[in-house]
Amino acid sequence: MKRFLLIWLMFPVLCAAEVLDFEHDTLDVKAGVDAKIVESEYKFTNNTGKVLTIRQADAGCSCLAAEVAGGKMEYAPGESGVLRTTFEVGAFQGVVDKPIYIWLKGDPEEEPSTTLHLRVHVPVVISLEPKTLKWQVGDKGEAKRMDVKIAYEKPVKVKSVTSSQEKSFKVELITLEDGKHYQVEVTPLNTSAPALSIIRIETDIEVEKQKVQQGFATMTRALK
């Protein structure tokens, strides 16, 4: 009975040991202001006593690709390898957390052996606060403001501000500190029906992907 109990207690430990040993399960990386992609590497070693085969590495997101260096999927005891990831920055800003799932041969479909994490710090060069201005149908239609702050090494001027729904929302640019701090004042012109407008803020920043920022103005019905 004692022997059976000992084997039963050791079984989860033995199972847990049959995974690849990653040097880091979380990587913190910084993206440049004009970066389009961020590449990272996770180094691993097979520290078990048996051959391990990687069946699949999946980030579960179209913005993040994961692949084993050289396409090598089988690793003998003591053998090492590298998992490479490519993150497409796109319109992301701030801290972006993405998981990466690793399945070994024999893993259940719903239970990957390892979950890695990639944390990308994307500079917030131009911030909008709040990013969405909200009203409810029937409101008085008072103006609200969106704060636009510039955190760039050079002054950045706002060239224009437009509303995609000019009949529903009027926009006006207010300069608080030229090149550094602005406000966009949005006034609803009709509060009798739901509406959605994209507030387009065009700047003269030299970083192409940062030139245009978008905020939103919404007019919605109150939930009953």
LOZALUM-553486 format. One record per residue (C-alpha): residue number from 1; x, y, z. Coordinates in Angstrom, 3 decimals. Example, Ala and Ser with C-alpha at 12.3 -4.5 7.8 and 13.67 -1.06 7.14 Angstrom:
2
[1 [12.300 -4.500 7.800]]
[2 [13.670 -1.060 7.140]]
END
This chain:
224
[1 [0.000 0.000 0.000]]
[2 [2.815 2.416 0.911]]
[3 [4.626 1.600 -2.334]]
[4 [1.459 2.281 -4.330]]
[5 [0.942 5.599 -2.488]]
[6 [4.534 6.676 -3.178]]
[7 [4.193 5.921 -6.891]]
[8 [0.861 7.763 -7.005]]
[9 [2.390 10.848 -5.327]]
[10 [5.386 10.831 -7.659]]
[11 [3.335 10.403 -10.834]]
[12 [2.430 14.120 -11.283]]
[13 [6.067 15.103 -10.684]]
[14 [7.323 12.631 -13.269]]
[15 [4.770 13.875 -15.787]]
[16 [5.593 17.518 -15.095]]
[17 [9.303 16.807 -15.653]]
[18 [8.738 15.719 -19.253]]
[19 [8.634 19.217 -20.695]]
[20 [11.170 21.487 -22.312]]
[21 [13.067 23.675 -19.866]]
[22 [12.880 27.295 -21.068]]
[23 [15.523 29.754 -19.896]]
[24 [12.771 32.379 -19.490]]
[25 [9.031 31.844 -19.660]]
[26 [8.375 35.589 -19.862]]
[27 [10.249 38.146 -21.953]]
[28 [9.941 41.920 -21.574]]
[29 [10.961 43.774 -24.720]]
[30 [10.782 47.390 -25.851]]
[31 [9.668 48.496 -29.294]]
[32 [11.183 51.530 -30.968]]
[33 [8.969 54.512 -31.753]]
[34 [8.938 53.641 -35.458]]
[35 [9.228 49.848 -35.079]]
[36 [6.987 47.749 -37.303]]
[37 [8.016 44.389 -35.844]]
[38 [9.684 43.152 -32.656]]
[39 [11.629 39.875 -32.707]]
[40 [12.397 37.797 -29.611]]
[41 [14.031 34.461 -28.764]]
[42 [13.197 31.892 -26.101]]
[43 [16.056 29.468 -25.452]]
[44 [15.208 25.995 -24.191]]
[45 [16.841 22.673 -23.309]]
[46 [15.550 19.129 -23.048]]
[47 [16.613 18.284 -19.500]]
[48 [14.595 15.073 -19.370]]
[49 [15.828 11.561 -19.984]]
[50 [13.799 11.013 -23.145]]
[51 [13.435 12.434 -26.633]]
[52 [10.869 15.255 -26.779]]
[53 [9.140 16.360 -29.967]]
[54 [7.506 19.757 -30.413]]
[55 [4.212 19.237 -32.179]]
[56 [3.058 22.845 -32.365]]
[57 [3.962 26.375 -31.273]]
[58 [1.061 28.789 -31.510]]
[59 [0.586 32.365 -30.339]]
[60 [-3.141 32.330 -31.003]]
[61 [-2.978 35.840 -32.504]]
[62 [-2.419 37.044 -36.062]]
[63 [-0.100 39.773 -34.716]]
[64 [2.363 37.252 -33.249]]
[65 [4.134 34.422 -35.075]]
[66 [6.143 31.706 -33.320]]
[67 [8.471 29.160 -34.904]]
[68 [11.288 26.868 -33.838]]
[69 [14.660 27.925 -35.242]]
[70 [15.679 25.801 -38.201]]
[71 [12.374 23.965 -38.145]]
[72 [13.903 21.383 -35.806]]
[73 [11.121 19.819 -33.734]]
[74 [12.785 16.771 -32.101]]
[75 [15.237 17.124 -29.203]]
[76 [17.311 14.428 -27.543]]
[77 [18.135 14.564 -23.816]]
[78 [20.486 17.488 -23.152]]
[79 [19.848 19.073 -26.548]]
[80 [18.968 22.781 -26.804]]
[81 [17.039 24.930 -29.232]]
[82 [15.457 28.327 -29.786]]
[83 [11.870 29.441 -30.282]]
[84 [11.664 32.678 -32.265]]
[85 [8.731 35.087 -32.183]]
[86 [7.828 38.009 -34.445]]
[87 [5.366 40.579 -33.118]]
[88 [3.734 43.032 -35.536]]
[89 [3.398 46.332 -33.686]]
[90 [0.682 47.775 -35.931]]
[91 [-1.510 50.221 -33.980]]
[92 [-0.672 48.791 -30.543]]
[93 [0.403 51.240 -27.836]]
[94 [1.422 50.830 -24.215]]
[95 [2.043 47.404 -22.659]]
[96 [0.907 44.467 -24.789]]
[97 [0.824 40.958 -23.266]]
[98 [0.627 37.920 -25.534]]
[99 [0.762 34.192 -24.631]]
[100 [2.576 31.528 -26.684]]
[101 [1.492 27.911 -26.340]]
[102 [3.818 24.929 -26.839]]
[103 [2.453 21.443 -27.474]]
[104 [4.717 18.394 -27.327]]
[105 [3.937 15.125 -29.029]]
[106 [1.355 13.347 -26.895]]
[107 [-0.060 16.504 -25.286]]
[108 [-3.868 16.724 -25.199]]
[109 [-5.194 19.335 -27.658]]
[110 [-6.580 21.453 -24.822]]
[111 [-3.471 21.230 -22.614]]
[112 [-0.208 22.595 -24.040]]
[113 [2.906 21.557 -22.109]]
[114 [4.179 25.110 -21.758]]
[115 [2.740 28.613 -21.866]]
[116 [5.220 31.397 -22.537]]
[117 [4.526 35.105 -22.280]]
[118 [5.708 38.020 -24.391]]
[119 [5.339 41.521 -22.957]]
[120 [5.997 44.288 -25.466]]
[121 [6.346 47.890 -24.358]]
[122 [5.225 50.115 -27.226]]
[123 [5.911 53.840 -26.700]]
[124 [2.808 55.999 -26.367]]
[125 [3.958 58.974 -28.410]]
[126 [0.569 60.645 -28.745]]
[127 [-2.028 59.895 -26.080]]
[128 [-5.766 60.580 -26.203]]
[129 [-7.664 60.769 -22.929]]
[130 [-10.376 59.714 -22.990]]
[131 [-10.189 57.992 -26.333]]
[132 [-13.988 57.816 -26.533]]
[133 [-16.366 60.626 -25.618]]
[134 [-19.845 59.397 -24.724]]
[135 [-23.342 60.853 -24.667]]
[136 [-26.786 59.340 -24.297]]
[137 [-29.778 60.011 -26.476]]
[138 [-31.768 62.845 -24.932]]
[139 [-28.789 64.527 -23.236]]
[140 [-28.454 68.325 -23.358]]
[141 [-25.662 67.949 -25.865]]
[142 [-22.990 69.777 -23.908]]
[143 [-19.472 69.847 -25.322]]
[144 [-16.834 67.459 -23.999]]
[145 [-13.073 67.482 -24.452]]
[146 [-10.454 64.918 -25.383]]
[147 [-6.931 65.575 -24.066]]
[148 [-4.132 65.157 -26.631]]
[149 [-0.633 64.942 -25.136]]
[150 [2.623 64.608 -27.068]]
[151 [5.488 62.578 -25.570]]
[152 [8.035 62.825 -28.368]]
[153 [11.598 64.139 -28.503]]
[154 [10.488 66.973 -30.794]]
[155 [7.404 69.209 -30.758]]
[156 [4.522 67.732 -32.768]]
[157 [1.814 69.987 -34.132]]
[158 [-1.764 68.958 -34.775]]
[159 [-2.502 69.916 -38.385]]
[160 [-6.209 69.133 -38.472]]
[161 [-9.083 67.534 -36.589]]
[162 [-12.136 66.158 -38.393]]
[163 [-15.298 64.235 -37.589]]
[164 [-16.463 61.392 -39.805]]
[165 [-20.050 62.423 -38.988]]
[166 [-20.094 66.195 -39.376]]
[167 [-23.893 66.343 -39.121]]
[168 [-23.798 64.613 -35.743]]
[169 [-20.665 65.997 -34.052]]
[170 [-18.779 69.274 -34.388]]
[171 [-15.071 69.300 -33.512]]
[172 [-12.746 72.135 -32.565]]
[173 [-9.011 72.101 -31.813]]
[174 [-7.796 73.954 -28.709]]
[175 [-4.046 74.591 -28.297]]
[176 [-2.823 74.547 -24.705]]
[177 [0.926 74.248 -25.444]]
[178 [1.905 74.288 -29.089]]
[179 [3.641 71.061 -30.069]]
[180 [2.993 69.412 -26.717]]
[181 [-0.573 69.656 -25.453]]
[182 [-3.912 70.063 -27.197]]
[183 [-7.577 69.407 -26.590]]
[184 [-10.268 68.420 -29.037]]
[185 [-13.653 69.809 -28.114]]
[186 [-16.557 67.748 -29.435]]
[187 [-20.119 69.015 -29.483]]
[188 [-23.073 66.795 -30.442]]
[189 [-25.364 68.527 -32.955]]
[190 [-28.230 66.093 -32.573]]
[191 [-29.046 64.131 -29.440]]
[192 [-32.284 62.557 -30.643]]
[193 [-30.770 59.451 -32.267]]
[194 [-27.780 57.112 -31.809]]
[195 [-24.611 58.091 -33.665]]
[196 [-20.954 57.182 -33.937]]
[197 [-18.158 59.375 -35.216]]
[198 [-14.453 58.764 -35.737]]
[199 [-12.429 61.773 -34.586]]
[200 [-9.405 61.948 -36.906]]
[201 [-6.392 63.852 -35.549]]
[202 [-3.666 64.504 -38.111]]
[203 [-0.211 65.588 -36.904]]
[204 [3.116 66.543 -38.485]]
[205 [5.162 63.928 -36.586]]
[206 [7.953 62.430 -38.708]]
[207 [7.062 58.859 -37.704]]
[208 [4.716 57.783 -40.477]]
[209 [2.560 55.336 -38.504]]
[210 [1.992 57.943 -35.769]]
[211 [0.847 60.767 -38.047]]
[212 [-2.869 60.037 -37.669]]
[213 [-4.558 59.257 -34.369]]
[214 [-8.183 58.272 -33.924]]
[215 [-10.652 58.903 -31.153]]
[216 [-14.408 58.309 -31.046]]
[217 [-17.628 60.094 -30.169]]
[218 [-20.737 58.041 -29.447]]
[219 [-24.396 58.784 -28.869]]
[220 [-26.187 55.740 -27.425]]
[221 [-29.518 54.898 -25.880]]
[222 [-29.600 54.320 -22.121]]
[223 [-29.900 50.681 -21.101]]
[224 [-33.267 49.804 -19.595]]
END
